Amino acid sequence: MSRRPPEVLGEDSVRRRRGRFTAFGSPTRGHRNHFPMSSLIAYRACFVLLLVSGRVAARLAADFRVLAEHRERFGLLTVLLQLPVVVCWLLVRPISLAAYSGCRAFAPRLQS
């Protein structure tokens, strides 16, 4: 062991000499981040769910607008056709919002 001050030795050798493992000198040095793999998997699952449910919600909203454009041709039938679309949208939209909040909760933990 050297008796030189830590500034001269460099931070890496000080960490090794004292036997500490930090975020930069941990045994998983080649790993992209140092958070539990479960956080990464949960973040990716939330992100995929956000993409899928957001796409479905957007498609249902577009279908709702298309049905509204044909109001003159179908009359009252338009409203009856829009009801199932609205019900589906009301089921999908909260899933999309929950997935978004999950992504926001996990994102700060995974940033380096």
C-alpha positions as CSV (number, residue, x, y, z in Angstrom):
1,M,0.0,0.0,0.0
2,S,1.2,3.4,-0.9
3,R,1.3,6.3,1.6
4,R,0.7,9.0,-1.1
5,P,-2.4,11.2,-0.7
6,P,-5.5,10.0,-2.5
7,E,-5.3,12.8,-5.1
8,V,-2.0,11.5,-6.4
9,L,-3.1,7.9,-6.6
10,G,-6.3,8.6,-8.4
11,E,-9.9,7.8,-7.4
12,D,-9.9,4.3,-8.8
13,S,-7.0,3.1,-6.8
14,V,-8.4,4.6,-3.6
15,R,-11.6,2.8,-4.2
16,R,-9.8,-0.5,-4.7
17,R,-7.5,0.0,-1.7
18,R,-10.3,0.8,0.7
19,G,-12.4,-2.2,-0.5
20,R,-15.4,-0.2,-1.4
21,F,-17.6,-0.8,-4.4
22,T,-19.4,2.3,-5.8
23,A,-21.5,2.9,-8.8
24,F,-18.4,3.4,-10.9
25,G,-16.2,0.6,-9.5
26,S,-18.8,-2.1,-8.9
27,P,-18.2,-5.7,-9.9
28,T,-20.7,-5.3,-12.8
29,R,-18.5,-2.7,-14.6
30,G,-19.5,-3.8,-18.1
31,H,-23.2,-3.5,-17.3
32,R,-24.9,-0.4,-18.8
33,N,-26.5,0.7,-15.5
34,H,-26.3,-0.4,-11.9
35,F,-29.9,-0.7,-11.0
36,P,-31.8,-3.9,-10.5
37,M,-32.7,-5.7,-13.6
38,S,-36.3,-5.8,-12.5
39,S,-36.5,-2.0,-12.7
40,L,-35.3,-2.1,-16.3
41,I,-37.8,-4.9,-17.2
42,A,-40.6,-3.0,-15.5
43,Y,-39.7,0.2,-17.4
44,R,-39.6,-1.6,-20.7
45,A,-42.9,-3.3,-20.0
46,C,-44.5,0.1,-19.2
47,F,-43.0,1.6,-22.3
48,V,-44.4,-1.2,-24.6
49,L,-47.8,-1.0,-22.9
50,L,-47.8,2.8,-23.4
51,L,-47.0,2.4,-27.1
52,V,-49.6,-0.3,-27.7
53,S,-52.4,1.3,-25.7
54,G,-51.6,4.8,-27.0
55,R,-51.9,3.5,-30.6
56,V,-55.2,1.8,-29.9
57,A,-56.6,4.9,-28.1
58,A,-55.5,7.1,-31.1
59,R,-57.1,4.6,-33.6
60,L,-60.3,4.6,-31.6
61,A,-60.4,8.4,-31.5
62,A,-59.8,8.5,-35.3
63,D,-62.7,6.0,-35.8
64,F,-64.9,8.2,-33.6
65,R,-64.1,11.2,-35.8
66,V,-64.7,9.3,-39.0
67,L,-68.1,8.2,-37.7
68,A,-68.9,11.8,-36.8
69,E,-68.1,12.9,-40.4
70,H,-70.8,10.6,-41.8
71,R,-73.5,12.1,-39.6
72,E,-75.5,13.3,-42.5
73,R,-75.7,9.9,-44.2
74,F,-76.4,7.7,-41.2
75,G,-78.3,10.1,-38.9
76,L,-79.1,8.7,-35.5
77,L,-77.3,5.5,-36.4
78,T,-74.0,7.5,-36.1
79,V,-74.6,8.0,-32.4
80,L,-75.4,4.3,-31.8
81,L,-72.2,3.4,-33.7
82,Q,-70.1,5.8,-31.7
83,L,-71.2,4.4,-28.3
84,P,-69.1,1.2,-28.5
85,V,-66.1,3.2,-29.8
86,V,-66.4,5.5,-26.8
87,V,-66.7,2.6,-24.4
88,C,-63.6,1.0,-25.8
89,W,-61.7,4.3,-25.7
90,L,-62.7,4.7,-22.0
91,L,-61.2,1.3,-21.3
92,V,-58.0,1.8,-23.2
93,R,-57.2,5.4,-22.3
94,P,-56.7,4.8,-18.5
95,I,-54.4,1.9,-19.3
96,S,-52.3,4.3,-21.5
97,L,-52.2,6.9,-18.7
98,A,-51.2,4.4,-16.1
99,A,-48.4,3.1,-18.4
100,Y,-47.2,6.7,-18.9
101,S,-47.1,7.3,-15.2
102,G,-45.2,4.0,-14.7
103,C,-42.6,5.1,-17.3
104,R,-42.2,8.4,-15.6
105,A,-41.7,6.7,-12.2
106,F,-39.0,4.3,-13.5
107,A,-37.2,6.7,-15.8
108,P,-35.3,8.8,-13.2
109,R,-34.0,5.5,-11.6
110,L,-32.6,4.3,-14.9
111,Q,-30.8,7.5,-16.0
112,S,-27.1,7.5,-15.6
